[in-house]
Amino acid sequence: GVDCMIAIATCTHNPDERLLARALAAVASQEIPPGAEIECVIVDNNSETPVAMLPSVKNFLRQCSWAHVVIEPKQGLSYARIAAIDHTTAPIVMFVDDDNEPAPSYIAAALRILSENTCIAVIGPGKVAVDFIDPVDEWFTARFRHHFQEKDYSGLAYGCVGATWTDYYPPGSCMVARREVLMKYRTGVVGGDLSITGRIGKSLARGDDTQLVWEAVKMGLAAGISSELRIRHMIPA
């Protein structure tokens, strides 16, 4: 087995409960390899209705004794992620957004890839299926899937390139990172060197997702994607 501990962090602000319920069900049904341990935090990032009161969350907490809710009143994904970093101890952290549905084998595959490739510090899905959960025009689904991180990659690709954003740098959805990179990221945000707190302007890449990758690269570590890591990205109307 993989002798390792992994933390799952779901950061959410005023979630669409249909999506959150599916994301949490996907977390609950992860196949944890023998010898591996799991911890989980749901970070309620200043939601109007406390996330702990939602039926899907109550149900998930009943099912998964290793999970709990943390409240982060300072709004912004960076602050929510720092709360997740501070309230977990595992050497590896996976960020499952409230619109992500990782395949049951996701954690086991991520842990194996990281144990076999010590140079990789950040890894994400090579296969991202976009799931429009509300009726949407055919022309829209045909043209806009790629804007929602749709990906269909074969194999494992990773690298450490500082000058440019590469195709194999992972999206934020279900990103898995080693704690040493997260601690560098945390120091940067808290110290004010990284002032990004979410999406930047028209860029569909969330600023802080790219920032996590850059922190790894600056440390001389690689970031990548693998086709063994599969998710659905749920998009409401």
Secondary structure by P-SEA (a helix, b strand, c coil): cccbbbbbbbbbcccaaaaaaaaaaaaaaccccccbbbbbbbccccccccccccaaaaaaaaacccccccccccccaaaaaaaaaaaccccbbbbbccccccccaaaaaaaaaaaacccccbbbbcbbbbbccccccaaaaaccccccbbbbbccbbbbbbcccccccccccccccccaaaaaaaaaaaaacccccccccccccccaaaaaaaaaaaaacbbbbccccbbbbbcccc
